[in-house]
Amino acid sequence: MKNLILVTSPPACGKTFVSREIAKSLDHVVYLDKDTLIVLSHQIFKVAGQECNRSSDFFEEHIRNYEYYAVLDLAFEALQYEDNVLINAPFTREIRDQKYVAELREKLAKQGANLFIVWVETDPEVCHQRMIARASDRDGWKLSHWDEYIARCNFNRPENIGEIFIFHNNSMEEFKESIERIKKALN
């Protein structure tokens, strides 16, 4: 059976590190990172004469959802050729939407694939420190407006969407335990 693996969480929870390690532990996997599309987002901001702010109303209206559509289209295409496709992306709204998840599962079933959701669980203060340490341009607004930004983030586990794998990632010990559990679940 094929798998679409969504590695999800708010920003700076360790999705990229976790995603890469999961991908390395699997045979026959295509790794997709939604952040690869940021170059296109920057161009859209530039052409539209807008400040590059991924927390802005402009981003919400004209860019955000299209990044998700694009990475999912790539994933469905890749599932035609490979057993496992892993997407590293927040999906924070989408995986809280029962209808969205049910429709995604249904669409995958038609392609002979399962949906495997991984929620990377990390304390918000650990995320704050990681965001500072990674010093990425995409986090500039978030760090400058931390209280406003963090008030909008939902660090609670998604509920009522079916099976979900909780990947604990506050420390290296938690990470190691979680990576071993996920290897068993996916292999």
LOSE-778533 format. One line per field, with one value per atom (N, C-alpha, C): atom name; residue number from 1; x, y, z; residue in one letter. Coordinates in nm, 2 decimals. Each point is the difference from the previous one (the first is absolute). Example, Ala and Ser with C-alpha at 12.3 -4.5 7.8 and 13.67 -1.06 7.14 Angstrom:
2
site = (N  CA  C  N  CA  C)
pos = (1  1  1  2  2  2)
X = (1.32  -0.09  0.09  -0.04  0.09  -0.08)
Y = (-0.57  0.12  0.12  0.11  0.11  0.11)
Z = (0.78  0.00  0.00  -0.07  0.00  0.08)
code = (A  A  A  S  S  S)
***
This chain:
187
site = (N  CA  C  N  CA  C  N  CA  C  N  CA  C  N  CA  C  N  CA  C  N  CA  C  N  CA  C  N  CA  C  N  CA  C  N  CA  C  N  CA  C  N  CA  C  N  CA  C  N  CA  C  N  CA  C  N  CA  C  N  CA  C  N  CA  C  N  CA  C  N  CA  C  N  CA  C  N  CA  C  N  CA  C  N  CA  C  N  CA  C  N  CA  C  N  CA  C  N  CA  C  N  CA  C  N  CA  C  N  CA  C  N  CA  C  N  CA  C  N  CA  C  N  CA  C  N  CA  C  N  CA  C  N  CA  C  N  CA  C  N  CA  C  N  CA  C  N  CA  C  N  CA  C  N  CA  C  N  CA  C  N  CA  C  N  CA  C  N  CA  C  N  CA  C  N  CA  C  N  CA  C  N  CA  C  N  CA  C  N  CA  C  N  CA  C  N  CA  C  N  CA  C  N  CA  C  N  CA  C  N  CA  C  N  CA  C  N  CA  C  N  CA  C  N  CA  C  N  CA  C  N  CA  C  N  CA  C  N  CA  C  N  CA  C  N  CA  C  N  CA  C  N  CA  C  N  CA  C  N  CA  C  N  CA  C  N  CA  C  N  CA  C  N  CA  C  N  CA  C  N  CA  C  N  CA  C  N  CA  C  N  CA  C  N  CA  C  N  CA  C  N  CA  C  N  CA  C  N  CA  C  N  CA  C  N  CA  C  N  CA  C  N  CA  C  N  CA  C  N  CA  C  N  CA  C  N  CA  C  N  CA  C  N  CA  C  N  CA  C  N  CA  C  N  CA  C  N  CA  C  N  CA  C  N  CA  C  N  CA  C  N  CA  C  N  CA  C  N  CA  C  N  CA  C  N  CA  C  N  CA  C  N  CA  C  N  CA  C  N  CA  C  N  CA  C  N  CA  C  N  CA  C  N  CA  C  N  CA  C  N  CA  C  N  CA  C  N  CA  C  N  CA  C  N  CA  C  N  CA  C  N  CA  C  N  CA  C  N  CA  C  N  CA  C  N  CA  C  N  CA  C  N  CA  C  N  CA  C  N  CA  C  N  CA  C  N  CA  C  N  CA  C  N  CA  C  N  CA  C  N  CA  C  N  CA  C  N  CA  C  N  CA  C  N  CA  C  N  CA  C  N  CA  C  N  CA  C  N  CA  C  N  CA  C  N  CA  C  N  CA  C  N  CA  C  N  CA  C  N  CA  C  N  CA  C  N  CA  C  N  CA  C  N  CA  C  N  CA  C  N  CA  C  N  CA  C  N  CA  C  N  CA  C  N  CA  C  N  CA  C  N  CA  C  N  CA  C  N  CA  C  N  CA  C  N  CA  C  N  CA  C  N  CA  C  N  CA  C  N  CA  C  N  CA  C  N  CA  C  N  CA  C  N  CA  C  N  CA  C  N  CA  C  N  CA  C  N  CA  C  N  CA  C  N  CA  C  N  CA  C  N  CA  C)
pos = (1  1  1  2  2  2  3  3  3  4  4  4  5  5  5  6  6  6  7  7  7  8  8  8  9  9  9  10  10  10  11  11  11  12  12  12  13  13  13  14  14  14  15  15  15  16  16  16  17  17  17  18  18  18  19  19  19  20  20  20  21  21  21  22  22  22  23  23  23  24  24  24  25  25  25  26  26  26  27  27  27  28  28  28  29  29  29  30  30  30  31  31  31  32  32  32  33  33  33  34  34  34  35  35  35  36  36  36  37  37  37  38  38  38  39  39  39  40  40  40  41  41  41  42  42  42  43  43  43  44  44  44  45  45  45  46  46  46  47  47  47  48  48  48  49  49  49  50  50  50  51  51  51  52  52  52  53  53  53  54  54  54  55  55  55  56  56  56  57  57  57  58  58  58  59  59  59  60  60  60  61  61  61  62  62  62  63  63  63  64  64  64  65  65  65  66  66  66  67  67  67  68  68  68  69  69  69  70  70  70  71  71  71  72  72  72  73  73  73  74  74  74  75  75  75  76  76  76  77  77  77  78  78  78  79  79  79  80  80  80  81  81  81  82  82  82  83  83  83  84  84  84  85  85  85  86  86  86  87  87  87  88  88  88  89  89  89  90  90  90  91  91  91  92  92  92  93  93  93  94  94  94  95  95  95  96  96  96  97  97  97  98  98  98  99  99  99  100  100  100  101  101  101  102  102  102  103  103  103  104  104  104  105  105  105  106  106  106  107  107  107  108  108  108  109  109  109  110  110  110  111  111  111  112  112  112  113  113  113  114  114  114  115  115  115  116  116  116  117  117  117  118  118  118  119  119  119  120  120  120  121  121  121  122  122  122  123  123  123  124  124  124  125  125  125  126  126  126  127  127  127  128  128  128  129  129  129  130  130  130  131  131  131  132  132  132  133  133  133  134  134  134  135  135  135  136  136  136  137  137  137  138  138  138  139  139  139  140  140  140  141  141  141  142  142  142  143  143  143  144  144  144  145  145  145  146  146  146  147  147  147  148  148  148  149  149  149  150  150  150  151  151  151  152  152  152  153  153  153  154  154  154  155  155  155  156  156  156  157  157  157  158  158  158  159  159  159  160  160  160  161  161  161  162  162  162  163  163  163  164  164  164  165  165  165  166  166  166  167  167  167  168  168  168  169  169  169  170  170  170  171  171  171  172  172  172  173  173  173  174  174  174  175  175  175  176  176  176  177  177  177  178  178  178  179  179  179  180  180  180  181  181  181  182  182  182  183  183  183  184  184  184  185  185  185  186  186  186  187  187  187)
X = (0.09  -0.09  0.09  -0.04  0.07  -0.04  0.09  -0.03  0.03  -0.09  0.03  0.02  0.12  0.03  0.01  -0.09  0.01  0.06  0.12  0.06  -0.04  -0.07  -0.07  0.03  -0.02  0.01  0.01  -0.01  0.03  0.15  0.04  0.14  0.10  0.12  0.11  -0.02  -0.09  -0.01  0.10  0.07  0.09  -0.04  -0.11  -0.05  0.11  0.08  0.10  0.10  0.05  0.10  -0.07  -0.12  -0.08  -0.03  -0.05  -0.04  0.12  0.12  0.11  0.05  -0.01  0.04  -0.10  -0.13  -0.10  0.03  0.02  0.03  0.12  0.10  0.12  -0.02  -0.10  -0.03  -0.08  -0.06  -0.09  0.07  -0.05  0.04  -0.10  0.04  -0.10  -0.08  0.06  -0.07  0.04  -0.10  0.02  -0.02  0.09  0.00  -0.04  -0.11  -0.04  -0.01  0.06  -0.01  -0.07  -0.11  -0.07  0.09  0.09  0.09  0.08  0.01  0.06  -0.07  -0.13  -0.08  0.01  0.07  0.02  0.06  0.08  0.06  -0.11  -0.10  -0.11  -0.08  -0.02  -0.08  0.07  0.13  0.08  -0.02  0.00  -0.02  -0.14  -0.10  -0.14  0.00  0.06  0.00  0.07  0.11  0.07  -0.08  -0.06  -0.08  -0.12  -0.05  -0.12  0.03  0.13  0.04  -0.03  0.00  -0.04  0.13  0.00  0.10  0.00  0.11  0.01  -0.03  -0.12  -0.05  -0.10  0.05  -0.07  -0.11  -0.02  -0.10  -0.11  0.02  -0.09  -0.13  -0.09  -0.13  0.02  0.10  0.03  0.04  0.09  0.04  -0.11  -0.09  -0.11  -0.10  -0.02  -0.10  0.06  0.13  0.05  0.11  0.05  0.11  -0.02  -0.03  0.00  -0.06  -0.13  -0.07  0.06  0.05  0.06  0.13  0.07  0.12  -0.04  -0.11  -0.05  -0.05  -0.08  -0.05  0.12  0.10  0.12  0.07  0.03  0.07  -0.08  -0.13  -0.09  0.00  -0.01  0.00  0.13  0.11  0.13  0.00  -0.06  0.00  -0.09  -0.12  -0.08  0.07  0.07  0.07  0.11  0.07  0.11  -0.05  -0.12  -0.05  -0.03  0.00  -0.02  0.13  0.11  0.13  0.07  -0.04  0.07  -0.10  0.05  -0.08  -0.04  0.10  -0.02  0.03  -0.08  0.02  -0.01  0.10  -0.01  0.00  -0.10  0.00  0.03  0.10  0.03  -0.07  -0.10  -0.08  -0.09  -0.03  -0.08  -0.14  -0.07  -0.14  -0.08  0.03  -0.06  -0.15  -0.05  -0.15  -0.06  0.06  -0.06  -0.02  0.10  -0.02  -0.09  -0.05  -0.10  -0.15  0.00  -0.13  -0.03  -0.10  -0.05  -0.03  -0.07  -0.04  0.12  0.09  0.12  0.08  0.02  0.07  -0.07  -0.13  -0.08  0.01  -0.01  0.01  0.14  0.10  0.14  0.01  -0.05  0.01  -0.07  -0.12  -0.08  0.08  0.05  0.08  0.12  0.07  0.11  -0.04  -0.11  -0.05  -0.02  -0.05  -0.02  0.13  0.11  0.13  0.08  -0.07  0.06  0.09  -0.02  0.09  -0.07  0.07  -0.04  0.05  -0.07  0.05  0.05  0.13  0.07  0.04  -0.07  0.02  0.09  0.11  0.10  -0.02  -0.03  -0.01  0.13  0.08  0.13  -0.04  0.01  -0.04  0.12  0.00  0.11  -0.05  0.06  -0.04  0.02  -0.09  0.01  0.13  0.05  0.13  0.12  -0.01  0.11  -0.01  -0.12  -0.01  0.06  -0.03  0.05  0.15  0.06  0.15  0.06  -0.07  0.04  -0.01  -0.11  -0.02  0.11  0.04  0.11  0.13  0.02  0.13  0.01  -0.11  0.01  0.01  -0.03  0.02  -0.04  -0.12  -0.05  -0.08  0.02  -0.08  -0.15  -0.04  -0.15  -0.06  0.09  -0.05  0.01  0.05  0.02  -0.12  -0.11  -0.12  -0.04  0.00  -0.04  0.08  0.13  0.08  -0.02  -0.02  -0.02  -0.13  -0.10  -0.13  -0.04  0.09  -0.01  -0.14  -0.03  -0.13  -0.12  0.00  -0.12  0.01  0.11  0.02  -0.04  0.05  -0.02  -0.15  -0.06  -0.14  -0.09  0.05  -0.07  0.03  0.10  0.04  -0.08  -0.03  -0.07  0.10  0.05  0.09  -0.07  -0.13  -0.08  0.00  0.00  -0.01  -0.13  0.00  -0.13  -0.08  -0.13  -0.09  -0.11  -0.06  -0.12  0.03  0.13  0.03  0.05  -0.02  0.05  0.14  0.06  0.14  0.10  0.08  0.11  0.11  0.12  0.13  0.05  0.02  0.06  0.15  0.07  0.15  0.05  0.04  0.05  0.14  0.02  0.12  0.05  0.00  0.05  0.15  0.05  0.13  0.05  0.13  0.06  -0.05  -0.02  -0.05  -0.14  -0.09  -0.13  0.01  0.08  0.02  0.04  0.10  0.04  -0.10  -0.08  -0.11  -0.11  -0.03  -0.10  0.04  0.12  0.05  0.00  0.03  -0.01  -0.15  -0.09  -0.14  -0.05  0.04  -0.06  0.06  0.13  0.06  -0.08  -0.04  -0.08  -0.14  -0.06  -0.13  0.00  0.10  0.01  0.06  0.08  0.07  -0.06)
Y = (-0.12  0.12  0.12  0.10  0.13  0.09  0.09  0.10  0.14  0.09  0.14  0.04  0.04  0.03  0.15  0.06  0.15  0.02  0.07  0.03  0.15  0.02  0.12  0.06  0.13  0.07  0.15  0.08  0.14  0.01  0.12  0.02  -0.01  -0.05  -0.01  -0.12  -0.09  -0.11  -0.11  0.01  -0.10  -0.08  0.04  -0.07  -0.05  0.10  -0.03  -0.11  0.01  -0.10  -0.13  0.00  -0.12  -0.06  0.08  -0.05  -0.07  0.07  -0.06  -0.13  -0.01  -0.12  -0.12  0.04  -0.10  -0.05  0.09  -0.03  -0.09  0.03  -0.08  -0.15  -0.01  -0.14  -0.08  0.05  -0.07  -0.04  -0.11  -0.03  0.05  0.04  0.04  0.12  0.11  0.12  0.12  0.09  0.13  0.10  0.09  0.10  0.13  0.07  0.13  0.09  0.12  0.11  0.12  0.04  0.11  0.13  0.01  0.11  0.02  -0.10  0.01  0.10  0.01  0.09  0.15  0.03  0.13  0.10  -0.05  0.08  0.06  -0.08  0.04  0.11  -0.03  0.10  0.14  -0.01  0.13  0.08  -0.08  0.07  0.06  -0.07  0.05  0.13  0.00  0.12  0.12  -0.03  0.10  0.05  -0.08  0.04  0.08  -0.04  0.07  0.13  0.03  0.12  -0.01  -0.12  -0.02  -0.04  0.04  -0.04  -0.15  -0.07  -0.14  -0.04  -0.03  -0.03  -0.11  -0.12  -0.12  -0.01  0.10  0.01  0.11  0.05  0.11  -0.04  0.09  -0.03  -0.03  0.07  -0.03  -0.14  -0.05  -0.14  -0.09  0.02  -0.08  -0.01  0.11  0.01  -0.05  0.03  -0.03  -0.11  -0.05  -0.09  -0.13  0.01  -0.11  -0.13  0.00  -0.12  -0.05  0.08  -0.04  -0.08  0.03  -0.08  -0.14  -0.01  -0.13  -0.08  0.07  -0.07  -0.06  0.08  -0.04  -0.12  0.01  -0.11  -0.13  0.01  -0.12  -0.05  0.08  -0.05  -0.07  0.05  -0.07  -0.13  -0.01  -0.12  -0.11  0.04  -0.09  -0.06  0.09  -0.04  -0.10  0.03  -0.09  -0.13  -0.01  -0.13  -0.09  0.05  -0.09  -0.08  0.05  -0.06  -0.06  0.04  -0.04  -0.04  -0.08  -0.06  0.10  0.09  0.09  0.14  0.10  0.14  0.07  0.07  0.08  0.15  0.07  0.14  0.07  0.08  0.08  0.14  0.02  0.13  0.01  0.12  0.02  -0.07  0.02  -0.05  0.02  0.10  0.02  0.02  0.07  0.02  -0.12  -0.05  -0.11  -0.13  -0.03  -0.13  0.02  0.11  0.02  0.00  -0.01  0.01  -0.15  -0.05  -0.14  -0.03  0.09  -0.01  -0.01  0.09  0.01  -0.14  -0.04  -0.13  -0.12  0.00  -0.11  0.00  0.11  0.01  -0.03  0.03  -0.03  -0.15  -0.06  -0.15  -0.07  0.05  -0.06  0.01  0.12  0.02  -0.10  -0.01  -0.09  -0.15  -0.04  -0.13  -0.04  0.09  -0.02  -0.03  0.05  -0.02  -0.12  -0.07  -0.11  0.04  0.12  0.05  0.04  -0.01  0.04  0.14  0.07  0.12  -0.03  0.04  -0.02  0.14  0.05  0.14  -0.01  0.08  0.01  0.14  0.01  0.13  0.01  0.10  0.02  0.09  -0.06  0.07  0.06  0.13  0.07  0.12  0.02  0.12  0.13  0.09  0.13  0.08  -0.01  0.07  -0.07  -0.13  -0.07  0.05  0.01  0.05  0.14  0.09  0.13  0.00  -0.08  -0.01  -0.05  -0.10  -0.06  0.10  0.08  0.10  0.11  0.04  0.10  -0.06  -0.13  -0.06  -0.02  -0.03  -0.03  0.13  0.12  0.13  0.01  -0.05  0.00  0.13  0.05  0.12  -0.02  -0.13  -0.02  0.02  0.00  0.01  0.15  0.09  0.14  0.06  0.00  0.06  -0.08  -0.13  -0.08  0.03  0.02  0.03  0.14  0.09  0.14  0.02  -0.08  0.01  -0.13  -0.05  -0.14  -0.02  0.09  -0.01  -0.01  0.09  -0.01  -0.12  -0.04  -0.12  -0.13  -0.01  -0.13  -0.01  0.12  -0.01  -0.06  0.01  -0.06  -0.15  -0.05  -0.14  -0.09  -0.12  -0.10  -0.12  -0.01  -0.11  -0.13  0.01  -0.12  -0.10  -0.13  -0.11  0.01  -0.03  0.00  -0.12  0.02  -0.10  -0.03  -0.12  -0.04  -0.01  -0.04  -0.01  -0.15  -0.08  -0.14  -0.02  -0.10  -0.03  0.10  0.03  0.10  -0.05  0.02  -0.04  0.12  0.00  0.11  -0.02  0.09  -0.01  0.11  -0.05  0.09  0.05  0.14  0.05  0.12  -0.01  0.11  -0.02  -0.13  -0.03  -0.11  -0.02  -0.11  -0.13  -0.02  -0.13  -0.02  0.10  -0.02  -0.03  0.07  -0.02  -0.14  -0.05  -0.14  -0.10  0.01  -0.09  0.01  0.12  0.01  -0.05  0.02  -0.05  -0.15  -0.07  -0.14  -0.05  0.07  -0.04  0.02  0.11  0.02  -0.10  -0.03  -0.10  -0.13  -0.04  -0.13  0.02  0.12  0.02  0.01  0.04  0.02  -0.11  -0.08  -0.11  -0.13)
Z = (0.00  0.00  0.00  -0.08  0.00  0.11  0.04  0.10  -0.04  0.03  0.00  0.15  0.03  0.14  0.01  0.08  0.03  0.13  0.00  0.13  0.03  0.10  0.03  0.14  0.01  0.13  -0.03  0.11  -0.02  -0.04  -0.05  -0.04  0.12  -0.03  0.09  0.10  -0.02  0.09  -0.04  -0.10  -0.05  -0.11  -0.08  -0.11  -0.10  -0.04  -0.10  0.05  0.12  0.05  0.01  0.06  0.02  -0.14  -0.09  -0.13  -0.07  0.00  -0.07  0.07  0.13  0.07  -0.03  -0.01  -0.04  -0.14  -0.09  -0.14  -0.01  0.07  0.00  0.05  0.08  0.06  -0.09  -0.10  -0.09  -0.13  -0.06  -0.13  -0.10  -0.11  -0.11  0.05  0.02  0.05  -0.09  -0.02  -0.07  0.11  0.02  0.11  -0.07  0.05  -0.05  0.12  -0.02  0.10  -0.05  0.06  -0.05  0.00  0.09  0.00  -0.13  -0.08  -0.13  -0.09  0.02  -0.08  0.05  0.10  0.05  -0.10  -0.09  -0.10  -0.09  -0.03  -0.08  0.08  0.13  0.08  0.00  0.02  0.00  -0.13  -0.11  -0.13  -0.01  0.05  0.00  0.08  0.12  0.08  -0.08  -0.06  -0.08  -0.11  -0.08  -0.12  0.05  0.11  0.05  0.08  0.01  0.08  0.15  0.05  0.14  0.08  0.13  0.09  0.01  0.01  0.01  0.15  0.02  0.14  -0.01  0.04  -0.01  0.11  0.08  0.10  -0.04  -0.12  -0.04  -0.06  -0.01  -0.07  -0.15  -0.06  -0.14  -0.02  0.09  -0.01  0.02  0.09  0.03  -0.12  -0.06  -0.11  -0.14  -0.02  -0.14  -0.01  0.11  -0.01  0.08  0.13  0.09  -0.06  -0.03  -0.04  -0.13  -0.09  -0.13  0.02  0.11  0.03  0.04  0.08  0.04  -0.12  -0.09  -0.12  -0.08  -0.02  -0.08  0.06  0.13  0.06  0.00  0.02  -0.01  -0.14  -0.10  -0.14  -0.03  0.05  -0.02  0.07  0.12  0.08  -0.07  -0.05  -0.07  -0.13  -0.07  -0.12  0.04  0.11  0.05  0.04  0.06  0.04  -0.11  -0.12  -0.12  -0.02  0.05  -0.03  0.12  0.12  0.12  0.11  0.10  0.10  0.11  0.04  0.11  -0.05  0.03  -0.03  0.13  0.04  0.13  -0.03  0.06  -0.02  0.14  -0.01  0.12  -0.02  0.08  -0.01  0.12  0.05  0.12  -0.01  -0.10  -0.02  0.13  0.08  0.13  -0.01  -0.09  -0.02  -0.06  -0.10  -0.08  0.08  0.09  0.07  0.12  0.02  0.11  -0.06  -0.14  -0.07  -0.04  0.07  -0.02  -0.14  -0.06  -0.14  -0.10  0.02  -0.08  0.01  0.13  0.02  -0.06  0.02  -0.06  -0.15  -0.07  -0.14  -0.05  0.07  -0.03  0.01  0.10  0.02  -0.11  -0.04  -0.11  -0.13  -0.03  -0.12  -0.01  0.11  0.01  -0.02  0.06  -0.01  -0.15  -0.08  -0.14  -0.07  0.06  -0.06  0.07  0.09  0.07  0.11  0.06  0.10  0.13  0.11  0.13  0.03  0.10  0.05  0.14  0.02  0.13  0.05  0.10  0.05  0.12  0.00  0.11  0.06  0.12  0.07  0.09  -0.03  0.07  0.12  0.12  0.12  0.07  0.01  0.06  0.08  0.12  0.08  -0.07  0.01  -0.07  0.03  0.12  0.03  -0.06  -0.02  -0.07  -0.15  -0.05  -0.14  -0.01  0.09  0.00  0.00  0.08  0.00  -0.13  -0.05  -0.13  -0.11  0.00  -0.10  0.00  0.12  0.02  -0.05  0.03  -0.04  -0.15  -0.07  -0.14  -0.08  0.06  -0.06  -0.15  -0.03  -0.14  -0.02  -0.13  -0.04  0.01  -0.02  0.00  0.14  0.11  0.13  0.06  -0.08  0.04  0.07  -0.07  0.05  0.13  -0.01  0.12  0.12  -0.01  0.12  0.04  -0.09  0.04  0.07  -0.03  0.05  0.07  0.08  0.06  0.07  0.09  0.07  -0.09  -0.10  -0.09  -0.08  -0.05  -0.08  0.08  0.12  0.08  0.04  0.02  0.04  -0.11  -0.13  -0.11  -0.02  0.06  -0.02  0.09  -0.05  0.08  0.01  0.12  0.03  0.05  0.01  0.05  -0.11  0.04  -0.09  -0.08  -0.13  -0.08  0.06  0.00  0.05  -0.10  0.01  -0.08  -0.15  -0.03  -0.15  -0.03  0.10  -0.02  0.05  -0.04  0.05  -0.03  0.11  -0.01  0.08  -0.05  0.07  0.07  0.13  0.08  0.01  -0.05  0.00  0.10  0.12  0.10  -0.03  0.01  -0.05  0.08  0.13  0.09  0.04  -0.02  0.03  -0.09  0.00  -0.08  0.05  0.12  0.06  -0.06  0.01  -0.06  -0.15  -0.07  -0.14  -0.03  0.07  -0.03  0.03  0.10  0.04  -0.11  -0.05  -0.10  -0.13  -0.04  -0.13  0.00  0.11  0.00  -0.01  0.07  -0.01  -0.15  -0.06  -0.14  -0.10  0.02  -0.09  0.01  0.12  0.01  -0.06  0.01  -0.05  -0.15  -0.06  -0.15  -0.08  0.07  -0.07  0.02)
code = (M  M  M  K  K  K  N  N  N  L  L  L  I  I  I  L  L  L  V  V  V  T  T  T  S  S  S  P  P  P  P  P  P  A  A  A  C  C  C  G  G  G  K  K  K  T  T  T  F  F  F  V  V  V  S  S  S  R  R  R  E  E  E  I  I  I  A  A  A  K  K  K  S  S  S  L  L  L  D  D  D  H  H  H  V  V  V  V  V  V  Y  Y  Y  L  L  L  D  D  D  K  K  K  D  D  D  T  T  T  L  L  L  I  I  I  V  V  V  L  L  L  S  S  S  H  H  H  Q  Q  Q  I  I  I  F  F  F  K  K  K  V  V  V  A  A  A  G  G  G  Q  Q  Q  E  E  E  C  C  C  N  N  N  R  R  R  S  S  S  S  S  S  D  D  D  F  F  F  F  F  F  E  E  E  E  E  E  H  H  H  I  I  I  R  R  R  N  N  N  Y  Y  Y  E  E  E  Y  Y  Y  Y  Y  Y  A  A  A  V  V  V  L  L  L  D  D  D  L  L  L  A  A  A  F  F  F  E  E  E  A  A  A  L  L  L  Q  Q  Q  Y  Y  Y  E  E  E  D  D  D  N  N  N  V  V  V  L  L  L  I  I  I  N  N  N  A  A  A  P  P  P  F  F  F  T  T  T  R  R  R  E  E  E  I  I  I  R  R  R  D  D  D  Q  Q  Q  K  K  K  Y  Y  Y  V  V  V  A  A  A  E  E  E  L  L  L  R  R  R  E  E  E  K  K  K  L  L  L  A  A  A  K  K  K  Q  Q  Q  G  G  G  A  A  A  N  N  N  L  L  L  F  F  F  I  I  I  V  V  V  W  W  W  V  V  V  E  E  E  T  T  T  D  D  D  P  P  P  E  E  E  V  V  V  C  C  C  H  H  H  Q  Q  Q  R  R  R  M  M  M  I  I  I  A  A  A  R  R  R  A  A  A  S  S  S  D  D  D  R  R  R  D  D  D  G  G  G  W  W  W  K  K  K  L  L  L  S  S  S  H  H  H  W  W  W  D  D  D  E  E  E  Y  Y  Y  I  I  I  A  A  A  R  R  R  C  C  C  N  N  N  F  F  F  N  N  N  R  R  R  P  P  P  E  E  E  N  N  N  I  I  I  G  G  G  E  E  E  I  I  I  F  F  F  I  I  I  F  F  F  H  H  H  N  N  N  N  N  N  S  S  S  M  M  M  E  E  E  E  E  E  F  F  F  K  K  K  E  E  E  S  S  S  I  I  I  E  E  E  R  R  R  I  I  I  K  K  K  K  K  K  A  A  A  L  L  L  N  N  N)
***
